[in-house]
Amino acid sequence: MKEKGSRKVNFPEAIILLVIVVFIMIWTTLIGQIPTAVGLVYCAALCGIYGKILGHTWDEMFKNILHVVHGALPAIFLLLLVGFISASWIGRGRFPI
């Protein structure tokens, strides 16, 4: 599924991008007092632009995002289930300690 002219990210580029993303998240939440969702949108836009610079298509990136989310769904559902159970305990007034 690689487009002609696209390439993968090498390790130093990945580390630099990770540091930038962490900096954006820290700045938006702690220093800028901006909601976390805005920081996530900034980071997603940065990664999407970087993917386009590397030569990947939007469809290819979207398919890879769906593949990663599909793999994480069992863990997300488990966290939702634990959240629902603890919320029902809190609502009932009996939270086990």
FITORVEX-812342 format. One record per residue (C-alpha): residue number from 0; x negated, y, z; residue in one letter. Coordinates in steps of 0.25 Angstrom, whole numbers, plus 5000, padded with zeros to 4 digits. Layout:
residues N
[NUM; [X; Y; Z]; 'A'];
...
END
This chain:
residues 97
[0; [5000; 5000; 5000]; 'M'];
[1; [4988; 5009; 4999]; 'K'];
[2; [4990; 5021; 4989]; 'E'];
[3; [4979; 5024; 4979]; 'K'];
[4; [4969; 5033; 4986]; 'G'];
[5; [4974; 5031; 5000]; 'S'];
[6; [4964; 5027; 5011]; 'R'];
[7; [4964; 5022; 5025]; 'K'];
[8; [4960; 5030; 5037]; 'V'];
[9; [4946; 5028; 5042]; 'N'];
[10; [4943; 5027; 5057]; 'F'];
[11; [4937; 5041; 5059]; 'P'];
[12; [4949; 5047; 5052]; 'E'];
[13; [4959; 5039; 5061]; 'A'];
[14; [4952; 5043; 5074]; 'I'];
[15; [4952; 5058; 5069]; 'I'];
[16; [4967; 5057; 5066]; 'L'];
[17; [4970; 5050; 5079]; 'L'];
[18; [4963; 5061; 5087]; 'V'];
[19; [4971; 5072; 5079]; 'I'];
[20; [4984; 5065; 5082]; 'V'];
[21; [4981; 5063; 5097]; 'V'];
[22; [4977; 5078; 5097]; 'F'];
[23; [4990; 5082; 5090]; 'I'];
[24; [4998; 5074; 5100]; 'M'];
[25; [4991; 5080; 5112]; 'I'];
[26; [4991; 5094; 5107]; 'W'];
[27; [5006; 5093; 5104]; 'T'];
[28; [5011; 5087; 5117]; 'T'];
[29; [5001; 5093; 5127]; 'L'];
[30; [4996; 5106; 5122]; 'I'];
[31; [5007; 5110; 5112]; 'G'];
[32; [5018; 5106; 5120]; 'Q'];
[33; [5025; 5101; 5107]; 'I'];
[34; [5034; 5088; 5108]; 'P'];
[35; [5027; 5075; 5105]; 'T'];
[36; [5035; 5072; 5093]; 'A'];
[37; [5029; 5084; 5086]; 'V'];
[38; [5015; 5079; 5088]; 'G'];
[39; [5019; 5066; 5083]; 'L'];
[40; [5025; 5073; 5070]; 'V'];
[41; [5011; 5081; 5069]; 'Y'];
[42; [5003; 5068; 5070]; 'C'];
[43; [5012; 5060; 5060]; 'A'];
[44; [5011; 5072; 5050]; 'A'];
[45; [4996; 5072; 5052]; 'L'];
[46; [4995; 5057; 5050]; 'C'];
[47; [5004; 5057; 5037]; 'G'];
[48; [4996; 5069; 5031]; 'I'];
[49; [4983; 5061; 5034]; 'Y'];
[50; [4989; 5049; 5027]; 'G'];
[51; [4993; 5057; 5015]; 'K'];
[52; [4978; 5062; 5015]; 'I'];
[53; [4973; 5048; 5015]; 'L'];
[54; [4982; 5045; 5003]; 'G'];
[55; [4993; 5037; 5008]; 'H'];
[56; [5008; 5039; 5004]; 'T'];
[57; [5019; 5042; 5013]; 'W'];
[58; [5026; 5029; 5010]; 'D'];
[59; [5014; 5021; 5014]; 'E'];
[60; [5012; 5029; 5027]; 'M'];
[61; [5027; 5027; 5030]; 'F'];
[62; [5027; 5012; 5028]; 'K'];
[63; [5014; 5011; 5037]; 'N'];
[64; [5021; 5019; 5048]; 'I'];
[65; [5034; 5010; 5047]; 'L'];
[66; [5025; 4998; 5048]; 'H'];
[67; [5018; 5003; 5060]; 'V'];
[68; [5032; 5007; 5067]; 'V'];
[69; [5037; 4993; 5063]; 'H'];
[70; [5026; 4987; 5070]; 'G'];
[71; [5028; 4995; 5083]; 'A'];
[72; [5043; 4993; 5084]; 'L'];
[73; [5043; 4982; 5093]; 'P'];
[74; [5035; 4990; 5103]; 'A'];
[75; [5044; 5002; 5101]; 'I'];
[76; [5056; 4993; 5104]; 'F'];
[77; [5050; 4988; 5117]; 'L'];
[78; [5047; 5002; 5122]; 'L'];
[79; [5061; 5006; 5119]; 'L'];
[80; [5067; 4994; 5126]; 'L'];
[81; [5058; 4997; 5138]; 'V'];
[82; [5063; 5011; 5138]; 'G'];
[83; [5077; 5007; 5137]; 'F'];
[84; [5076; 4998; 5149]; 'I'];
[85; [5068; 5008; 5158]; 'S'];
[86; [5079; 5019; 5154]; 'A'];
[87; [5090; 5010; 5158]; 'S'];
[88; [5083; 5008; 5171]; 'W'];
[89; [5081; 5022; 5174]; 'I'];
[90; [5095; 5025; 5170]; 'G'];
[91; [5100; 5015; 5180]; 'R'];
[92; [5091; 5021; 5191]; 'G'];
[93; [5083; 5008; 5193]; 'R'];
[94; [5069; 5009; 5187]; 'F'];
[95; [5061; 4997; 5191]; 'P'];
[96; [5047; 5002; 5197]; 'I'];
END
